[in-house]
């Protein structure tokens, strides 16, 4: 009886750590992210994001990134998984999916990082690499005149930038 219980427990533990199940759950979250991105619902993306993402950036900056992606590339369409990594350690289970996504107006290589497993997956990192998006951004802003510093002695002093140390 004990041997049978041990086998059931081992099978349950292996199923919980199954990287393919992790990837499938993360893929569902990617599809949900794209649905929300297409709908312009950055609030729902932010609300369901993990603490790590919320500490790394402000809601305003994250919404600005998503707005730039959507305005430049349009709605997300077909997406295919280009890579997957699952890492479990004492801090939890982390799943990284690399996706090649076709948007209305171009392509993008997206990287999603999730913490947790099953229904508790939380987005803790999002990166996009898209030459199409960058071309669009450059086309819109490259011709804007930049402010040139005055040679005058009366010119105001440049503002100081202070970078606070990251809290540990």
C-alpha positions in Angstrom: 0.0 0.0 0.0 2.8 2.4 0.9 4.6 1.6 -2.3 1.5 2.4 -4.3 1.0 5.7 -2.5 4.6 6.6 -3.2 4.1 5.9 -6.9 1.0 8.1 -7.0 2.7 10.9 -5.1 5.7 10.7 -7.5 3.5 10.7 -10.5 1.6 13.7 -9.2 4.8 15.6 -8.5 6.1 14.8 -12.0 2.9 16.0 -13.6 3.2 19.3 -11.6 6.7 19.8 -12.9 5.9 18.8 -16.5 7.5 21.4 -18.7 5.2 20.7 -21.6 2.2 21.4 -19.3 3.9 24.6 -18.1 4.4 25.7 -21.7 0.8 25.0 -22.6 -0.4 27.1 -19.7 2.0 29.9 -20.6 0.8 29.7 -24.2 -2.8 30.2 -23.1 -1.6 33.3 -21.1 0.2 34.6 -24.3 -3.1 34.2 -26.2 -4.9 36.1 -23.5 -2.2 38.8 -23.5 -2.7 39.2 -27.2 -6.5 39.4 -26.9 -6.2 42.1 -24.3 -3.5 43.9 -26.3 -5.8 43.9 -29.4 -8.7 45.2 -27.3 -6.5 48.0 -25.9 -7.1 46.6 -22.4 -3.7 47.3 -20.8 -5.4 47.7 -17.4 -6.3 44.0 -17.4 -2.8 43.0 -18.4 -1.4 45.1 -15.6 -3.9 43.9 -13.1 -2.9 40.2 -13.8 0.8 40.9 -13.9 3.1 39.6 -11.2 4.8 41.6 -8.5 8.1 41.5 -10.2 6.8 43.3 -13.3 5.0 45.9 -11.1 8.2 46.6 -9.3 10.3 46.8 -12.5 8.2 49.5 -14.2 5.3 51.9 -13.5 1.8 51.1 -14.8 2.0 54.3 -16.9 5.3 53.2 -18.6 4.0 49.7 -19.2 0.8 51.1 -20.8 2.9 53.4 -23.0 4.9 50.4 -24.2 1.8 48.4 -25.0 0.2 51.4 -26.7 3.4 51.9 -28.8 3.4 48.2 -29.8 -0.3 48.3 -30.8 -0.2 51.7 -32.6 2.9 50.7 -34.6 2.2 47.1 -35.3 -1.6 46.8 -35.1 -3.4 43.8 -33.8 -1.5 40.6 -33.0 -2.4 37.8 -35.3 -0.8 34.5 -35.8 1.9 33.6 -33.4 4.2 30.6 -33.2 6.4 29.4 -30.4 10.1 29.7 -31.2 11.5 28.6 -27.8 10.6 27.5 -24.3 12.5 27.3 -21.0 11.1 26.1 -17.7 13.2 26.6 -14.5 12.1 25.5 -11.1 14.1 26.6 -8.1 13.6 27.6 -4.4 12.0 30.9 -5.6 9.4 29.1 -7.7 8.7 27.9 -11.2 9.6 30.3 -14.1 8.5 29.7 -17.7 9.9 31.7 -20.6 8.2 31.5 -24.0 9.8 33.1 -27.1 7.1 33.8 -29.7 7.3 34.9 -33.4 4.2 37.0 -33.9 2.7 38.4 -37.1 0.9 41.7 -36.4 -1.2 43.6 -38.8 1.6 45.9 -39.8 4.7 43.8 -39.2 6.4 41.1 -37.3 7.8 40.9 -33.8 9.8 38.5 -31.7 8.3 38.5 -28.2 9.6 37.1 -25.0 7.2 36.4 -22.1 8.4 35.4 -18.7 5.9 33.9 -16.2 6.1 32.9 -12.6 4.0 30.1 -11.1 2.2 27.1 -12.6 -1.3 26.1 -13.7 -3.9 28.7 -13.0 -1.5 30.8 -11.0 0.8 31.9 -13.8 1.6 35.6 -13.6 3.4 37.7 -16.3 6.6 39.0 -14.8 8.4 40.1 -17.9 7.6 41.1 -21.5 10.1 42.1 -24.2 9.5 42.7 -27.9 12.1 43.0 -30.7 10.6 44.3 -33.9 12.5 46.2 -36.6 9.1 47.0 -38.1 8.0 48.7 -34.9 11.3 50.6 -34.7 11.0 51.7 -38.3 7.5 53.1 -37.6 8.7 54.9 -34.4 11.7 56.4 -36.3 9.5 57.5 -39.2 7.2 59.4 -36.8 9.8 61.0 -34.6 13.1 61.2 -36.6 12.1 64.5 -38.3 11.2 66.3 -35.1 13.7 69.1 -34.4 15.7 68.5 -31.3 16.4 71.2 -28.9 20.0 72.4 -29.3 21.8 73.9 -26.3 22.3 77.6 -26.4 25.8 79.0 -26.5 24.6 81.9 -24.3 26.0 82.3 -20.9 22.4 83.0 -19.7 21.4 79.5 -20.7 19.8 77.6 -17.9 21.9 74.8 -16.3 21.1 71.3 -17.5 18.9 69.5 -15.0 20.6 66.9 -12.9 19.5 63.3 -13.2 19.6 61.2 -10.0 19.4 57.5 -10.2 18.3 55.9 -7.0 19.8 52.6 -5.9 17.6 49.6 -6.4 16.2 48.3 -3.1 17.4 44.9 -2.2 
